[in-house]
């Protein structure tokens, strides 16, 4: 998921729980990992670590100049 399309819940979690604003660093890391796990696209092959957007073929279109 691109950074500009993350749900508002991600930003509010970070603002409320970041260690720089007094949050617990271990709890912040656990919550961040959970949010990232939920936001990861699902690969049909079952490999959740691969982003399917990078597997598409490249198409070159030539236009007259």
C-alpha positions, 0 to 999 in steps of 0.5 A: 500500500502506498504511503499516501493511501494508508488508512487514517488509522495508521496515522492516528496510531503513530501520533498517539503511540510513538515513543517520541510523544511518550508511548511505549517503544515495545508496544509501538513496535508491536502495533506497527507490525500488526498494522503493516501485516494487515495492510500487506497485499495478499499474494494468491500463491500464499507468499505474503512477502511479495508485492504483486504490483512488481510482477506485472509485464512492462508495456512500452508504447511508441508514439509518433513525435 
